[in-house]
Amino acid sequence: MRVATTGEPTPIKTYHEDIIVFDVVDGETQRTSGHTLKGHTGPVWQVSWAHPKFGQILASCSYDGKVIIWKEQQAQAPRAGGWSKIKEQTQHKASVNSVSWAPHELGAILACASSDGTIPVLSFKNDNTWGADVFEGHAIGCNAVSWAPAVQPGSLLVPQPSNTVPGQAPAAVQSVKRFASAGCDNLVKIRGFRDDTQAWVEKDVLDGHADWVRDVACAPNIGLPRSYIATASQDKTVLIWTKDSPTSPWVKTALDPPSASVSPTQASGAVAPAGAT
């Protein structure tokens, strides 16, 4: 297993500018086989692995306003390959707080969230170059981004065409590009990509928190109608947003720890044995 982490703090530095990549074998950290990636000049807030179909690729973001995409260079001899930068985004005017890779079905696409309020979406093109769509995300600043599943909600229940040739694979389900961002304006915004205009557009705005939204997470989906998003805020609340169908509104439910404290047996609906607690 390959693990990436920021460098260990020192008595002088609470945060570290370096990234350490190392292997874990049978639960043991193999620090002797690790690599230290140097490129940031400020604390590194987050790292994110791309899907292995694209190779060993890692994205990092930092207080220095940079987004760096690293790739491991393969070599015959051990430790001879090393890591190199394949993309460095430096146009931000403030800290970059979050990076998130899109589902692999959509390609090598990275969304970023910056304190300057912008959201860059970096895409690897067929000519081995990187494209960048940068747009205003949140007025005060953006704290986190999370990609929604590539599959269209409800697509699993769509009946297959009756004229499908026996033995022929059914038509592929169309993928959709969508992600959610969390901002210092207390909002969560959902954006989608329009193929006809080749532009990112705002789809929904989730307004339910009373302070900065620090994190957002879109739940996986295999094509069922209902979608889920979790949001965490500086107002000390976590909200679960649900959308029953593509045309339904988002409905929020606050997590209440006392009422949510149920055992796995209770959650599954099974009857507990006599005397069990």
Beta strands, then each sheet from edge to edge (+ up, - down):
strand 1: 2-6
strand 2: 19-25
strand 3: 28-37
strand 4: 44-49
strand 5: 57-62
strand 6: 67-72
strand 7: 83-89
strand 8: 96-101
strand 9: 109-114
strand 10: 118-124
strand 11: 130-136
strand 12: 142-147
strand 13: 178-183
strand 14: 187-194
strand 15: 199-207
strand 16: 213-218
strand 17: 227-233
strand 18: 238-243
strand 19: 251-254
sheet 1: 1+ 2- 3+
sheet 2: 4+ 5- 6+ 7-
sheet 3: 8+ 9- 10+ 11-
sheet 4: 12+ 13- 14+ 15-
sheet 5: 16+ 17- 18+ 19-
end
